[in-house]
Amino acid sequence: MSVYEKLKSLDITLAPPAAPVAAYVMWVRTGNLVFISGHIAKKPDGSVWAGQLGKDIETAEGQQAARAIAIDLMGTLQEACGGDLNNVKRIVKVMSLVNSTPDYTDQHLVTNGCSELLGEVFGDAGKHARSAFGVAQIPRGACVEIELIAEVV
């Protein structure tokens, strides 16, 4: 099943990337690598998915937020690939920042919301190295921020 058939079967529509809100670009390509800037969690209505894991948000909701970020990341990756996700050879690395209380320790489980969707969409090419960190705050109060590195053809 192609990437686009898989997205369709999951009822996922990719949106074009949002414009940056500070002094950076959404993605940079060097050689065969694409580095995608951190994307914060947004709810379906486009509002920031704000809150702190271990205080306002449970792990399952954090996973949903991370999954929503994966969809946004794929939209940006599609633009970086000239409009065709079939040009993705491999998702290389995901780095996740989870807005969490000092005693919350399930950042890795939150990040699974992103990692599992990438694996589902890209198959073996979606399996990636990963880091997941707990942080005191994320811009705009978002609960999760994730960046991605991909190898493309």
N, C-alpha and C positions, 0 to 999 in steps of 0.2 A: 504494500500500500504506500503510495507516495505521501510526502509530507502534507500536501494540500488535501488529499483524500482523508488522511488521518484527522486533520483539523476540522474538516467538514463533518466527519463522523462524530467528533466531539462537540459539534455545534459551536466552534470557535471561529470568530471573525477577527482578523487582525486589523487594528487601526494604525494609521500612520503615526510616527513618533511625535510626541509633544515637543514644543520648542523648549530649549533650556531656559531656566529661570535665573541663571547666574552666568558667570564668566567661564563657560565651558562649551564643548560640542557634545552631541549625543553619542557619537561614535567616531573612532579613528581606525583606519586600516593601514597596516604596515606589512608589506609582503602578503602572506596568506593568512595573517591574523587580523581579526576585528576585535577591538576593545570597546565594549559598550559601557557607557557611563552608568552610574547607579540610578536605578528607577525606584521611586517610592511607591508604596502600596496605595492604590486608589480603588474606591468602591465603584460598582457598576454605573452610578450616576456621575462619576468623575471627581467626586469629592475625595479629599485625603482620608485614607483609612487610618485614623489617628488612635492612639492609645498605647498602653504599655503592657507587655506580656508579664503575667504574674500579678497584675494589679487590675486593669480594666478588661483585659482580653485573655481568653483561654487559648491553649495550644491549638485546638481544632480551628478556631477562627483565624489564628495566625497563619496556619497552613493554607486556609482559603485566601488570605491576603498575599502570601508568597506565590500561590498559583496564579492570582491575578497579575502579579508582577511578571511572571514567566510569559504570560500572553503579551504584555506590553513589550517585554524584551524581544520577543519574536517579531513583533511589528517593527521595531527598530533594526533588528538583524536583517529583516527582509529588505529594508531600505539600503542597508550597508552592502547587501549582496546584489544590488542592482535590480531589486524587485523579485528575486527568485530564491526562496529558501532551499530549493534543490541544490544550490551552490554551496550549502553548508556541508563540509566534510566531517566536522567533529565539533561538538561543544567541548571545549578544553577545560574551562574552569568557571566556577560560580563562587562569588563571595557574597555572603549574606550578613547584614547588620540587623540585629533584632533589638528593638527598643524594649528593654526588660529591667525588672527589678534586680537588685544585687543577688537575691537568693534564687532567681529563676535559672534553671539549668537545662531547659529543653530547646535551646536555640536550634540545635541540629534537627529536631523533629519539626519545628516551624519551617525550616528551610526545605524539608522534604516536599512541601507543597509545590515548590518550584522544580526541584530535581526530578520528582516523579513525573510531572507533566512533560518536561524536556525528554525524558526517557521514553515516554509514551509516544510522543510526536516523532522523534528522530530515531527511535530504536537504539541499536548499539552505538550509533554516532552521538546519541544524546547522553551517554554515560560520561561523567566528567569528574575531575578533581574538584574539591570543594572546601571552603572554610565557612564557619558560621560563628559569629561573635555576638555577645551581649554588649549593648552600649547604653549609655545613660540617656541619650536623646538622639533623634533623627530630625532633619529639617522638616518643618511644618508639623511636627508632632507625629509623623507617620510611625506606624508600628513596625514596619520592615522596609529595608532598602536592599536591593540586590544589583550587583554588577556581573557582567559575563564576558568571557573571552571565547571566541570561536575561530576555528580554522575553516577557511573557505577556499574554493577553487578559483 
